[in-house]
C-alpha cells in the first residue's frame, strides 16, 4: 500500500522542456552567429589589408631591383638580385637632400601656424557668444569642400600678383590658409565639450583670456592637436599639385616634385622612382610612429564625442 502511494505521489516524466533547457538551443545559435560574424569580419579585414599592402610591397620590392630587371620581367616579378644602388642614384639624380630640406621648411611652419591659428579661432567660437558663429564656422569649412584642382588657377594668380611666385613662402601661406577651416571645425567640437566650469574657475582666479586659452583649454585638447598635427604633416609633406603650380625652379622643389622629376618624357626608371618614393615616405612614417599614441587617443576621443 505504501509503495502504491509513493508511486502515485512521484511526479510523472514530462516531455515539456523546462525554461533552462529551452534557452540552450538559443544560446548555441547566438554563439554560432557570433563566431560567423567574427570570422567574416576578420576575413574582410585581412583581405582589405592585403589589398592595401600589396602596392606598398611592390614599391619596396622594385626599389631593390635594377632597371633592366624591371623592364625584362615586369614590376610584379621577384628580383633577380637585391641591389641598393637605386637609393643612391635616386638621392643624387633627384637632389633629394635639398628637396627634403625644402619640404621640411614648408611643412613645419605650416603645421605650427595652422594649429595655432585654428586653435585660437576654435577657442573664440566655442567659449564665447560670438554673433553668427555657426555661420562663420560653416563658411570656413565650406572652403575645404572645394576640390584642390579648382583652386590651382586662383592660387597661381595670387602667387603672381603678390610677387611671391617661385618662393617657398607662397606655398607656406597657401597651405596654412587652406587648412584653417577644417582644423578649426575639428577643434571647435573638442573645445566645446570642455566643461565651462573650468573656464569660470580660471576667471575667478584672475586668469585672462589668453592665459585661459594657453594653460587651461589648450592642454585639454592635446590629443586632438596631436592627431591633427600628424594629419597636417602628412598632407602638406605629400602635396604635389600646389608645389608644381607655384614653383618653377628645381632648387625650390619639395620632395614630391623631386620624385616626379625622375619620370622622363618618353621613359622611366621605375626602380629609381620606387626608391625615391620610399625615401619620401620615411619622414611621414617617423611622425606617425612618434605621435601614434596621441593620434589614436584623439580619434577615440572624437568618436566618443
N, C-alpha and C positions, 0 to 999 in steps of 0.2 A: 504493500500500500504506500509505503514511504517512497519507494522508487518511482511509482506512478506519479505521485505528487511532484517529486523533484523533476521528473521528465516533463511534466506539464508546465512547471514553473520555468524551465530553461527556455531562453529565447530561441526562436526558430531562425535558422540561417536565411538571410535575405539577399537577393541579387541586386538590390538598390544600392548604388555607390554612395559612400559617405562623402561629406564635403572635402575631407582631406585627400581621399583617393581621386576625387573628381578634378582637383586642381593640378594633379601631377601631369596629365597629358598637356594641359595648358602651359605649365612651366616648361615642359620639354619642347613644345612648339616655339615658345618665346626664345628659349635658349638657342634653338637651331636658327631662328630668324636672325638673332643677334650675331651668331657665327657667320651666317651667309653675308650679312651686311658688312661685318668687319673684313671678311675675306675679299668682298667686292671692292671695298674702299681701298684696301692695300694693293689690290691688283691694279686698279685705275691709277693710284698714286705712283706705283712703281713704273707703270707704262709711261705716264706723263713725264716722270723724272728721267727715264731713259731717253725719251724723245728730246727733252731739253738738253741733256748732257751730251748727246751724240754729236752735234755740231762743234761743241767745245772740244770734245775728244779728237775730232778730225783736225781742228786747228792746231792743237798740241802735237798731234802725230805728224802733220805736214811741216811743222816748224823744225823738225829734226831730219828732214829729207833734203835731198839735192833737187835742183830744178829739173834735171834730166830724168830723175826717178819719177817725179810728179808727172811730167809730160808723157813719159813712156807707159806708166802703169795707172795713171789717174789719181785723183785726190783721195779716193777711198781705199787705196791699196796699202798693205803693210810696207814699211820702209825696207829697202834693200840693205841699208846700213844707217845707223843713227849717227848724225853729224851735228856739230854745234856751230858750224861756220855761218849758218843763216842768221843767227843772232848778231854776230859781229858785223857781218855785211850790212844787215838792215840798220843797225845802230849808226854805222858810218855813212852809208849812202843816203839815208833819210835825215841825217843830222838830228837824231832823236834825243841827244843830250840837250841841245838848245831848245828843241821843241818841248821836251819835258819841263824845262825851266819856265818856258812861256806859259804852258798850261797851268803850272802852279802859281805863277804870277797872276793869272786870270782867276783861277778857281778860289784861292784862299781869300782874297779881298771880297769876292762876290758872296761867298758863304758867310763871312763875318758881317758884311754890310746888310745882307738880306735878312739874316736872323735878328740883327739889332733893330733895324727899321721896322720889320714886321712885328716883332715883339712889342715895340713901343706903340705901334698902331693898334695891335690887338689889346694891349693894356688899356688904352684910352677908350676903345669901343666897347670893351667888356665890363669895365669897372666904373664907368661914368655914364650919366644920361646925356648923350650927345644927340641932338635932333637929327632925324633921318639916318641913324647909324646903320640900321639894317639895309637901307637903300644904298648907302655908301659902300657897305661891305659887299653887296651883290654886284655893284658896278665894278669894284676892284676885282672881284672874282670873274666877272664876265670877260675881262681882257684875256684871261688864261684859257678861255674856251675857243679862242680863235686859233686856227692852225698856224704853226710856225711858218709854213710856206707862204701864207697870205701876208705875213709881216716882213718878208725879206726886202721888198722894194721900199716900203717906208723906212726900214732900218738903214738901207743904203742911202736914201735921200737925207736922213738925219745925219749920218756919218759924213757925207759930202758937204752939207750946208754948215755943219759945225766946225769943219776943218780938222776933224779927228779921224778922217779916213785913213786906213792902214796903220792904226795905232792900237796897242793893247787896251788903252784907256776906254775907247769907244765900246769894245767888247765887254769890259767890266761894267760900264754904265748900263748898257742894254740888258745884259744878263741880270743885273740887280733889279732894274725896273720891271723886267718881265716876270720875275718870281715873287714880287711883293704881294700880289693879290692872293695867290694860292697859300703862301705861308701865313699871311695874316688871317685868312679864313680858318686854317687848321688851329693856329694858336688861340684864336678867339674862342673856339669851343673848349679848349683846355682851361684857359683863364677864367671863363665864365663859370666853370664848375668849382672853382676855389671858393670856399665859404667867405662871405663878405665880412663875417665877424673878425677874421684875421686882419683885414684892412682897417676895420674900425678900431681894433686894439692897437694897431701901429699908429693910427692918428691920435689916439688918446695919449700914447707915449711920446708924442711930439714928432713923429716921422712925417716928412713931407712927401710929396707925390713921387719924386724921383727916388727917394730912399725906400719908399714902399715898393716901388717897382723893382729896384735893384736887390733889396735884401729880403723881401717877402714873396713877391709874385714870381720873379724870375727863377729862384732856386726850386720852387714847387713845379715849374714847367720844364725842369731839366730833362726828363725822359723825352718829352716832345721835341725839345730843342736838339737833342742828340739824334733822334730819328730824322728830323728834317735836315739837320746838318749833313748826315750821311747821304740822304737822298739828293740834296743840293750839290754836294761834292761830285756825286756820280753823274748827275745830269749835266752840270757845267763842264766837267772834265771831259765828258764824252761827246760834247756838242761839236758838230761839224758844219752845219748849214750856215750859222752866223759867222763862223770863222772864215769860210771861203767866200762869204758875201762882202764883208767889210775889210778884209785883209788881202793884200796883194803880194807883198814881199815875203819870200820864203823864210827870211830870218825872223819874221813875226809869227809864223805859223805855230799853232799848238800841236799837240801830239797826234790828234786825229787827222789834221791836214797833212802832217808828215807821213802818216801811214798811207794816205791817199796818193801822195806823190810817188810812191813806189809802183803805182799802177800805170803802166805805159799806155800810149795811144793805140798801139797795134799788138802789144804783147804784155804779158805779166808774169813775173816770177812769183808763183804762189807760195813757195817756201819762204821767201823773204817777207811777203805780206803776212803770212801766218806768224812768223817770228816777231814782226813788228806789232802785230795785234796782241800777242802775249805780253810783250813789254809794256804796251799801253794799258793793259788791264791790271797790271801789278799794283799801282797806287790805289785804285778803287777797291781792290781786294784787301789791301792793308787797312784802309779806312774802315771798311765794313767789319773786319775782324776786331779792330780796336774799339768800335762802338757797337758791337753786336749785342752786348747785354742791355745797353740803353735803348738800342733800336727795337729789340723785341719787347722791352718793357713799355716803350712808347706806343707801339702798335697795340699791345694788350690793353693798355690804359685807355687808348682811343676806342677800342672795341667795347669796353665796359661802359664808357660814357655814351 
